[in-house]
Amino acid sequence: MADYAKEFGLVYLEGQQPWSVPVDIALPCATQNELDVDAAHQLIANGVKAVAEGANMPTTIEATELFQQAGVLFAPGKAANAGGVATSGLEMAQNAARLGWKAEKVDARLHHIMLDIHHACVEHGGEGEQTNYVQGANIAGL
């Protein structure tokens, strides 16, 4: 990993998690509960504006609540990470119909699905200045 970072001019933090680095957007995409309360405090203190989960439950409930209380836009994995499951569904539909769709058709359908998810989250995400995507995804998912 250090060699890759050096080759591309990146900062590699040996033995550390990346959450202490000031960023606008954090994308926890590796494992469950990788973003805990301490990591959330670091990100908030460094001015993070949005967190979008790219894995299954990479943020603890307590950290999620901290982000929401701090006004950080938080996109839960069940909404933000739904593209993989949706694409698998599209693949199954193709296989069942014994069809092969062009990449553009799959991409267009996926784009439509993700827009529908966003609109459902906004519809059910409560009133106020900022959509509560956790609430919206939970209600829409029922």
C-alpha positions in Angstrom: 0.0 0.0 0.0 2.8 2.4 0.8 4.4 1.8 -2.6 1.1 2.5 -4.3 0.7 5.8 -2.3 4.2 6.8 -3.2 3.7 6.1 -6.9 0.6 8.2 -7.1 1.6 11.0 -4.7 -0.8 10.0 -1.9 -0.5 10.1 1.8 -0.3 6.7 3.4 -0.9 6.5 7.2 0.8 3.3 8.4 -1.3 1.6 11.1 -3.9 4.4 11.2 -7.4 4.8 10.1 -8.1 7.6 7.6 -10.7 9.4 9.6 -8.3 12.0 11.1 -7.6 13.4 7.6 -9.7 16.6 6.9 -12.1 15.8 4.0 -15.4 17.1 2.7 -16.9 13.7 2.1 -16.2 10.4 3.9 -16.9 7.1 2.2 -16.7 4.2 4.6 -16.7 1.2 2.3 -14.8 -1.6 3.9 -16.3 -3.3 7.0 -19.0 -3.1 9.6 -18.6 -0.5 12.4 -15.4 1.0 11.0 -16.8 4.5 11.7 -17.3 4.7 15.5 -17.9 7.6 17.9 -14.2 8.5 18.0 -13.9 8.6 14.2 -17.2 10.6 13.9 -15.8 13.2 16.4 -12.6 13.4 14.3 -14.5 13.9 11.0 -16.9 16.4 12.5 -14.1 18.4 14.1 -12.3 18.4 10.7 -15.4 19.8 9.0 -16.8 16.8 7.1 -19.9 17.8 5.1 -21.2 14.4 4.1 -20.8 10.7 4.9 -22.1 8.1 2.4 -21.9 4.4 3.3 -20.6 2.1 0.7 -20.7 -1.1 2.7 -23.1 -2.9 5.0 -23.4 -0.9 8.2 -19.9 0.6 8.3 -21.1 3.2 10.8 -22.1 2.5 14.3 -25.6 3.8 15.4 -23.9 6.2 17.9 -21.7 7.6 15.1 -24.7 8.0 12.8 -26.5 9.9 15.5 -23.5 12.2 16.0 -23.3 13.0 12.3 -27.0 13.8 12.2 -26.8 16.0 15.3 -23.9 17.9 13.8 -25.8 18.5 10.6 -23.6 16.3 8.5 -25.5 14.9 5.5 -25.6 11.1 6.1 -26.5 8.6 3.4 -27.0 5.1 4.9 -25.8 2.1 3.0 -29.3 0.7 2.5 -29.9 3.7 0.1 -26.4 4.8 -1.0 -25.1 1.2 -1.5 -28.2 -0.1 -3.2 -26.7 0.0 -6.7 -25.0 -3.4 -6.3 -28.1 -5.2 -5.3 -30.1 -3.4 -8.0 -27.6 -4.3 -10.7 -27.8 -8.0 -9.6 -31.5 -7.8 -10.0 -31.2 -6.4 -13.5 -28.7 -9.2 -14.3 -31.2 -11.8 -13.0 -34.0 -10.2 -15.2 -31.7 -10.4 -18.2 -30.9 -14.0 -17.5 -34.5 -15.0 -16.9 -35.6 -13.5 -20.2 -32.5 -14.9 -21.9 -31.5 -11.4 -23.1 -28.3 -9.5 -23.2 -28.7 -5.8 -22.5 -26.1 -3.2 -23.7 -24.2 -1.5 -20.9 -26.0 1.8 -21.6 -29.4 0.2 -21.0 -28.3 -1.3 -17.7 -26.8 2.0 -16.7 -30.0 3.9 -17.6 -32.1 1.5 -15.6 -29.7 1.6 -12.6 -29.7 5.4 -12.8 -33.6 5.4 -12.7 -33.6 3.0 -9.7 -31.2 5.1 -7.7 -33.2 8.3 -8.5 -36.3 6.5 -7.2 -34.5 5.6 -4.0 -33.3 9.2 -3.6 -36.9 10.5 -4.2 -38.3 8.0 -1.7 -35.8 9.0 0.9 -36.6 12.7 0.4 -40.3 12.0 0.5 -40.1 10.1 3.8 -37.0 11.9 5.3 -39.0 14.5 7.3 -39.4 18.2 7.2 -36.7 20.8 7.6 -33.7 22.1 5.9 -31.9 18.8 5.5 -33.3 15.4 4.5 -32.9 12.7 7.1 -31.9 9.9 4.7 -31.8 7.3 7.5 -35.4 8.0 8.4 -36.3 8.2 4.7 -34.6 4.9 3.8 -36.1 3.1 6.8 -39.6 4.2 6.0 -39.3 3.7 2.2 -37.7 0.3 2.8 -40.8 -1.0 4.5 
